[in-house]
Amino acid sequence: MKQEQILKAAKELFTKYGFKKVSMDEIASETGVTKKTVYSYFSSKEELLKDVIKEELQNIRKIIDKAEKQSNDFFVNIQSVICSVIRYKNESDFFKMLIKESEMFNNEKLKDNLKIIDSEIKDYIKSKVEKAVNNKEIVVKDVNIITFLIYKMYIALILEWHTNEKEVDEQMLAKTISDILKKGLRKDGDKVEK
């Protein structure tokens, strides 16, 4: 019970003030326990952060499970899951703090923790690509390359593509990527070089 309270207080403080500024003393004070109690559960602030991120990953897994229940179609699932996860990541003040501090302070420990999240998303995509290949829904030469391309397309379009004229419509972007993956860029009837 105390461990959960410490994690909750740490997440709130990290989100509000940033990882770098928050001390273990402040986490203990916010939780209503001694610093010794905090250290009995977590050997360092970095370990505490990792556990907060693990909790966030559990939330992401719940989002994935919910999105996957919508369809059995590979393309629909990939589109739905990635949009849901990226939206969650973008709307989370905790993740915004992690991204901002990792860039601002060039903090390698924070960057490593962000990589855990990215790795989780890539592993999900890869498992779905492998399943679709095994079910003969898609044909790919290299699962790792396709996984990387799908991930990077979604990240680039949803996080980095901006226009002054209108809000980025995540569903429209996801559908565009899904259509490219399904149909390619060629017009019907064009022959593909082998």
C-alpha positions as CSV (number, residue, x, y, z in Angstrom):
1,M,0.0,0.0,0.0
2,K,2.8,2.5,0.9
3,Q,4.7,1.6,-2.2
4,E,1.6,2.5,-4.4
5,Q,1.2,5.8,-2.5
6,I,4.9,6.6,-3.0
7,L,4.6,5.8,-6.8
8,K,1.5,8.0,-7.0
9,A,3.1,10.9,-5.1
10,A,6.3,10.6,-7.2
11,K,4.3,10.7,-10.5
12,E,2.4,13.8,-9.4
13,L,5.5,15.6,-8.3
14,F,7.5,14.6,-11.4
15,T,4.6,15.8,-13.6
16,K,4.2,19.1,-11.8
17,Y,7.9,20.0,-11.2
18,G,10.0,17.8,-13.4
19,F,12.1,14.8,-12.6
20,K,15.3,16.7,-12.0
21,K,13.8,19.2,-9.5
22,V,12.0,16.6,-7.3
23,S,13.9,15.1,-4.4
24,M,13.4,11.9,-2.4
25,D,12.7,14.1,0.6
26,E,9.8,15.8,-1.2
27,I,8.4,12.5,-2.3
28,A,8.5,11.2,1.3
29,S,6.9,14.4,2.5
30,E,4.1,14.3,-0.1
31,T,3.5,10.6,0.8
32,G,3.5,11.2,4.5
33,V,6.4,8.8,5.2
34,T,10.0,9.1,6.1
35,K,12.8,9.2,3.5
36,K,14.0,5.9,4.9
37,T,10.6,4.4,4.1
38,V,10.9,5.6,0.5
39,Y,14.4,4.1,0.2
40,S,13.2,0.8,1.7
41,Y,11.1,0.4,-1.5
42,F,13.3,2.2,-4.1
43,S,17.0,2.4,-4.0
44,S,17.1,5.6,-6.1
45,K,15.0,8.3,-7.7
46,E,15.8,6.7,-11.1
47,E,14.5,3.3,-9.9
48,L,11.3,5.1,-8.7
49,L,10.9,6.7,-12.1
50,K,11.3,3.3,-13.8
51,D,8.5,1.9,-11.7
52,V,6.3,4.9,-12.5
53,I,7.0,4.3,-16.2
54,K,6.1,0.6,-15.7
55,E,2.7,1.6,-14.4
56,E,2.3,3.9,-17.4
57,L,3.1,0.9,-19.6
58,Q,0.4,-1.1,-17.9
59,N,-2.0,1.7,-18.9
60,I,-0.8,1.5,-22.5
61,R,-1.3,-2.2,-22.5
62,K,-4.9,-1.7,-21.4
63,I,-5.4,0.8,-24.2
64,I,-3.9,-1.7,-26.7
65,D,-6.2,-4.5,-25.4
66,K,-9.2,-2.3,-25.7
67,A,-8.3,-1.1,-29.3
68,E,-7.6,-4.7,-30.4
69,K,-11.0,-5.8,-29.5
70,Q,-12.5,-3.6,-32.1
71,S,-11.5,-5.7,-35.1
72,N,-9.6,-8.8,-36.3
73,D,-8.3,-7.0,-39.3
74,F,-4.5,-6.3,-39.2
75,F,-4.7,-2.8,-40.8
76,V,-7.7,-1.7,-38.6
77,N,-5.9,-2.9,-35.5
78,I,-2.6,-1.3,-36.3
79,Q,-4.3,2.0,-37.1
80,S,-6.5,2.0,-34.0
81,V,-3.8,0.9,-31.5
82,I,-1.1,3.3,-32.7
83,C,-3.5,6.2,-32.7
84,S,-4.8,5.4,-29.2
85,V,-1.3,4.9,-27.8
86,I,0.2,8.0,-29.4
87,R,-2.9,10.1,-28.3
88,Y,-2.4,8.8,-24.7
89,K,1.3,9.7,-24.8
90,N,0.6,13.1,-26.2
91,E,-2.2,13.9,-23.7
92,S,-0.2,12.7,-20.7
93,D,1.4,15.5,-18.7
94,F,3.8,13.0,-17.3
95,F,5.1,12.0,-20.7
96,K,5.3,15.6,-21.8
97,M,7.5,16.2,-18.8
98,L,9.7,13.3,-19.6
99,I,10.2,14.3,-23.2
100,K,10.8,18.0,-22.3
101,E,13.4,17.2,-19.6
102,S,15.2,14.5,-21.7
103,E,15.7,17.0,-24.5
104,M,16.3,20.1,-22.3
105,F,18.9,18.5,-20.0
106,N,20.1,15.9,-22.5
107,N,19.4,13.5,-19.7
108,E,20.4,10.0,-20.9
109,K,18.5,8.2,-18.1
110,L,15.3,9.9,-19.1
111,K,16.0,9.1,-22.7
112,D,16.5,5.5,-21.8
113,N,13.2,5.4,-20.0
114,L,11.4,6.9,-23.1
115,K,13.0,4.2,-25.2
116,I,11.3,1.6,-23.0
117,I,7.9,3.0,-24.2
118,D,9.0,3.2,-27.8
119,S,10.2,-0.4,-27.6
120,E,6.9,-1.5,-26.2
121,I,5.1,0.1,-29.2
122,K,7.5,-1.4,-31.7
123,D,7.2,-4.8,-30.1
124,Y,3.5,-4.6,-30.4
125,I,3.7,-3.7,-34.1
126,K,6.2,-6.4,-34.8
127,S,4.0,-9.1,-33.1
128,K,1.1,-8.0,-35.3
129,V,3.1,-8.0,-38.5
130,E,4.4,-11.5,-37.7
131,K,0.9,-12.7,-37.0
132,A,-0.4,-11.2,-40.2
133,V,2.4,-12.8,-42.2
134,N,1.7,-16.2,-40.6
135,N,-2.0,-15.8,-41.3
136,K,-1.2,-14.9,-44.9
137,E,-2.9,-11.5,-44.6
138,I,0.2,-9.7,-45.8
139,V,3.4,-10.5,-47.5
140,V,6.7,-8.9,-46.4
141,K,10.3,-9.7,-47.0
142,D,11.6,-8.3,-43.7
143,V,9.4,-8.0,-40.6
144,N,11.9,-5.7,-38.8
145,I,12.0,-3.2,-41.7
146,I,8.2,-3.1,-42.0
147,T,7.9,-2.7,-38.2
148,F,10.3,0.2,-38.3
149,L,8.6,1.9,-41.2
150,I,5.1,1.6,-39.8
151,Y,6.3,3.0,-36.4
152,K,8.2,5.8,-38.0
153,M,5.4,6.8,-40.3
154,Y,2.9,7.1,-37.5
155,I,5.3,9.0,-35.2
156,A,6.4,11.4,-38.0
157,L,2.8,12.2,-39.1
158,I,1.2,12.3,-35.7
159,L,3.9,14.0,-33.7
160,E,6.0,15.9,-36.2
161,W,3.7,16.9,-39.1
162,H,2.1,20.2,-38.4
163,T,0.0,22.6,-40.5
164,N,-1.2,26.1,-39.6
165,E,-4.4,25.6,-41.5
166,K,-6.1,22.9,-39.4
167,E,-5.6,20.5,-36.5
168,V,-3.8,17.3,-37.3
169,D,-6.6,14.7,-37.7
170,E,-5.0,11.5,-36.2
171,Q,-7.7,9.3,-37.7
172,M,-7.2,10.7,-41.2
173,L,-3.4,10.3,-41.0
174,A,-3.7,6.8,-39.6
175,K,-6.1,5.9,-42.4
176,T,-3.8,7.4,-45.0
177,I,-0.9,5.3,-43.7
178,S,-3.1,2.2,-43.5
179,D,-4.2,2.8,-47.2
180,I,-0.6,3.1,-48.3
181,L,0.3,-0.2,-46.5
182,K,-2.7,-2.0,-48.0
183,K,-2.7,-0.7,-51.5
184,G,0.7,0.9,-52.0
185,L,1.2,4.0,-54.2
186,R,0.8,2.4,-57.6
187,K,-2.3,2.8,-59.7
188,D,-4.3,-0.3,-60.4
189,G,-2.9,-2.1,-63.4
190,D,0.6,-0.9,-63.1
191,K,3.1,-3.7,-63.1
192,V,5.5,-4.0,-60.2
193,E,9.2,-4.6,-61.0
194,K,10.6,-7.8,-59.6
